[in-house]
């Protein structure tokens, strides 16, 4: 298999951590393919030019970090990242965490526009979304758990800290900070840290 990713992507990071935790990391070739550079190899397998993209052994593409993680968990037979067979609580938290990441990416793109072309109302709206969803995640997360939901949450808060440190510094999320500290010692967390 082959996983197209970018080092800063919280979605690709989540997939890389899940690949490690399911024991499949050695069966996946990592291809650094920032979508903004329109890499021909990524375009050839995913016309949306979206990362992460997982290429299966038969050449089919799987896109979307939630689909990729579900596939990796199912393929490995290792459901340790779920508290039960369905993993409802973990997937529920994953969806909210992915939302925090999506909004953070949108804010990032808005902020890299030239000053005269930025939409200040949109910036404020996106900042408020991030604040609300991080506070929500803080109220829902068990910082001592290690599962798909907490992995996605870690990826979201770390990405927000990387791209929007002035914003996240103003948000009181003690459980998310505890989660970060609890996971910081894991080698896979260190090696996949967004950059």
C-alpha positions in Angstrom: 0.0 0.0 0.0 1.0 3.6 -0.4 -0.1 6.6 1.6 0.2 10.1 0.2 0.5 12.7 3.0 1.9 16.1 3.9 3.9 16.6 7.1 1.6 19.3 8.6 -1.7 17.5 7.8 -3.6 16.5 10.9 -5.6 14.1 8.8 -2.6 12.3 7.4 -1.0 12.3 10.8 -4.0 10.5 12.2 -3.7 7.8 9.5 0.0 7.4 10.1 -0.6 6.9 13.9 -3.4 4.4 13.2 -1.2 2.5 10.7 1.4 2.2 13.4 -1.1 1.1 16.1 -2.7 -1.5 13.9 0.7 -3.0 13.0 0.4 -2.1 9.3 3.0 0.7 9.1 5.6 -1.6 7.6 3.3 -2.5 4.8 2.7 1.2 3.8 5.0 3.3 1.7 4.8 6.9 2.7 4.8 9.5 -0.1 5.2 13.2 0.8 2.9 14.9 -1.6 1.7 18.4 -0.6 -1.5 19.0 -2.6 -0.6 22.6 -3.2 2.2 21.5 -5.4 -0.2 19.4 -7.6 2.0 16.3 -7.5 1.4 14.3 -10.7 1.6 10.9 -8.9 -1.2 12.0 -6.5 -3.3 13.5 -9.3 -3.1 10.2 -11.2 -4.8 8.3 -8.4 -7.0 11.0 -6.8 -8.4 13.8 -9.1 -9.5 15.7 -6.0 -5.8 16.0 -5.1 -6.6 15.5 -1.5 -4.5 14.0 1.3 -4.4 11.6 2.8 -4.9 9.2 0.0 -4.3 5.5 0.5 -3.5 3.3 -2.5 -4.5 -0.3 -2.0 -2.5 -3.2 -3.4 -5.0 -3.6 -6.3 -4.5 0.1 -7.2 -7.8 1.5 -5.9 -7.7 4.8 -4.0 -9.3 5.3 -0.5 -9.6 9.0 0.4 -10.7 10.7 3.6 -8.9 10.0 6.9 -12.0 8.5 8.5 -12.3 6.0 5.7 -8.6 5.2 5.7 -8.5 4.6 9.4 -11.6 2.4 9.3 -10.0 0.4 6.5 -6.7 0.0 8.4 -8.5 -1.1 11.6 -10.7 -3.6 9.7 -7.8 -4.9 7.6 -5.6 -5.5 10.6 -8.3 -7.0 12.7 -6.9 -5.0 15.6 -9.8 -3.2 17.2 -7.8 -1.9 20.2 -8.5 1.7 19.2 -12.3 1.0 19.8 -13.9 0.4 23.2 -16.4 -1.9 21.5 -17.0 -3.6 18.1 -18.6 -0.5 16.6 -16.3 2.1 18.1 -19.2 4.6 18.2 -17.8 6.8 21.0 -14.4 6.9 19.4 -15.8 7.6 15.9 -18.1 10.3 17.4 -15.1 12.1 19.0 -13.1 11.6 15.7 -15.8 13.5 13.7 -15.7 16.5 16.0 -11.9 16.4 16.1 -11.7 16.2 12.3 -14.1 19.2 12.3 -11.7 21.2 14.4 -8.9 20.3 12.0 -11.0 21.2 8.9 -11.9 24.6 10.3 -8.2 25.2 11.3 -7.2 24.4 7.7 -9.8 26.8 6.3 -8.6 29.5 8.7 -5.0 28.9 7.6 -5.9 29.4 3.9 -7.8 32.5 4.8 -4.9 34.0 6.7 -2.3 33.3 3.9 -4.3 35.4 1.5 -2.8 38.8 0.8 -3.9 41.3 3.4 -6.3 43.2 1.1 -8.0 39.9 0.0 -8.7 38.5 3.4 -12.3 38.3 4.6 -12.2 39.6 8.2 -15.7 38.4 9.0 -14.8 34.9 7.8 -11.6 35.0 9.9 -13.6 35.9 13.0 -16.3 33.3 12.2 -13.6 30.5 11.8 -11.8 31.6 15.0 -15.1 31.3 16.9 -15.8 27.9 15.4 -12.3 26.7 16.5 -12.9 28.0 20.0 -16.3 26.3 20.3 -15.2 22.9 19.0 -12.0 22.8 21.0 -14.0 23.7 24.2 -16.5 20.9 23.2 -13.7 18.4 22.7 -12.2 19.4 26.0 -15.5 18.6 27.7 -15.8 15.2 25.9 -12.3 13.8 25.9 -10.9 11.4 28.4 -7.3 12.6 28.5 -6.1 9.2 29.9 -7.6 7.2 27.1 -5.8 6.1 23.9 -8.1 5.3 21.1 -9.1 6.6 17.6 -11.0 9.5 19.1 -8.2 10.7 21.3 -5.7 10.3 18.4 -7.9 12.5 16.2 -8.3 15.0 19.0 -4.5 15.1 19.6 -4.0 15.7 15.8 -6.5 18.5 15.9 -5.1 20.4 18.9 -1.5 20.0 17.7 -2.4 21.3 14.3 -4.3 24.3 15.8 -1.3 25.0 18.0 1.0 24.9 15.0 -1.0 27.1 12.7 -2.9 29.3 15.2 -0.9 29.6 18.4 -2.2 33.0 19.3 -5.7 31.7 19.2 -5.2 28.5 21.0 -3.3 30.2 23.8 -6.5 32.1 24.7 -8.7 29.0 24.9 -9.0 27.2 28.2 -8.8 23.5 27.4 -7.1 21.7 30.3 -8.2 18.2 29.3 -6.7 18.7 25.8 -3.4 19.9 27.3 -3.4 16.9 29.6 -4.0 14.7 26.6 -1.1 16.3 24.8 1.2 15.7 27.8 0.0 12.1 28.2 0.7 11.2 24.5 3.9 13.2 24.2 6.1 10.3 25.2 4.8 8.0 22.4 7.4 7.6 19.7 4.8 7.6 16.9 3.4 10.9 18.3 6.8 12.5 18.2 7.8 11.3 14.8 4.5 12.4 13.2 4.4 15.8 14.9 3.1 18.4 12.5 5.7 20.6 10.8 
